[in-house]
């Protein structure tokens, strides 16, 4: 099986810009996703965005669940439900 695209942005503002943009285009067209490395975004910010996104998603799912239960005239209590399963891999090169 082929590995999914990993695109290095280290030289995005240099001579490799055209090649890197072609890699991004290819990944979008042929894979639909890719990993960016050397993008310069601090890991702390990425962690904060991930945490806030998961919290928002959890709250939205709980609200939808409660609304669906109420609309059917049922009673249910939401406790420690796993609203999503995710696989998150961060590789430091």
C-alpha positions as CSV (number, residue, x, y, z in Angstrom):
1,X,0.0,0.0,0.0
2,X,1.2,3.4,-0.9
3,X,2.0,6.0,1.9
4,X,-0.2,9.0,2.0
5,X,1.4,12.3,1.0
6,X,3.6,14.2,3.5
7,X,4.5,17.6,2.2
8,X,7.4,19.6,3.6
9,X,6.7,23.4,3.6
10,X,10.3,24.3,4.7
11,X,11.1,25.9,1.4
12,X,7.6,27.2,0.3
13,X,9.0,30.7,-0.1
14,X,12.1,29.6,-2.0
15,X,13.0,27.8,-5.3
16,X,10.9,24.8,-4.4
17,X,7.6,26.7,-4.2
18,X,6.3,25.4,-7.6
19,X,7.2,21.8,-6.8
20,X,5.5,22.1,-3.3
21,X,2.4,23.6,-4.8
22,X,2.2,20.8,-7.4
23,X,2.6,18.3,-4.5
24,X,-0.4,19.9,-2.7
25,X,-2.5,19.9,-5.9
26,X,-1.7,16.2,-6.5
27,X,-2.5,15.3,-2.9
28,X,-5.8,17.1,-3.1
29,X,-6.8,15.6,-6.4
30,X,-5.6,12.0,-5.8
31,X,-5.8,11.5,-2.0
32,X,-8.1,14.1,-0.6
33,X,-5.8,14.7,2.4
34,X,-2.1,15.1,3.3
35,X,0.2,15.9,6.1
36,X,2.1,19.2,6.2
37,X,5.5,19.3,8.0
38,X,7.7,22.3,8.8
39,X,4.6,24.6,8.5
40,X,5.8,26.8,11.4
41,X,2.6,26.5,13.5
42,X,3.5,26.0,17.2
43,X,2.5,22.7,18.6
44,X,0.8,24.5,21.5
45,X,-1.6,26.2,19.1
46,X,-2.3,22.9,17.3
47,X,-3.0,21.3,20.7
48,X,-5.3,24.1,21.7
49,X,-7.3,24.0,18.5
50,X,-7.7,20.2,18.8
51,X,-8.9,20.5,22.4
52,X,-11.4,23.3,21.6
53,X,-12.7,21.5,18.5
54,X,-13.3,18.3,20.4
55,X,-15.0,20.2,23.3
56,X,-17.3,22.0,20.8
57,X,-18.1,18.8,19.0
58,X,-18.9,17.0,22.2
59,X,-21.3,19.8,23.3
60,X,-23.0,19.9,19.9
61,X,-23.5,16.1,19.9
62,X,-24.8,16.1,23.4
63,X,-27.3,18.8,22.5
64,X,-28.5,17.0,19.4
65,X,-28.8,13.7,21.3
66,X,-30.9,15.3,24.0
67,X,-33.1,17.0,21.4
68,X,-33.6,13.7,19.5
69,X,-34.5,11.9,22.7
70,X,-36.9,14.6,23.8
71,X,-38.6,14.7,20.4
72,X,-39.4,11.0,20.7
73,X,-40.8,11.4,24.2
74,X,-38.0,9.3,25.7
75,X,-35.9,9.7,28.7
76,X,-32.1,9.3,28.7
77,X,-29.2,10.5,30.6
78,X,-25.9,11.4,28.9
79,X,-22.8,10.3,30.9
80,X,-19.3,9.9,29.5
81,X,-20.4,9.1,26.0
82,X,-17.6,8.7,23.4
83,X,-19.0,10.9,20.6
84,X,-16.2,10.3,18.2
85,X,-13.2,8.1,17.6
86,X,-10.2,9.8,16.2
87,X,-6.7,8.7,15.3
88,X,-4.2,11.5,15.7
89,X,-0.6,11.0,14.9
90,X,2.1,13.7,15.3
91,X,5.5,12.8,14.0
92,X,8.5,14.9,14.8
93,X,11.2,14.6,12.3
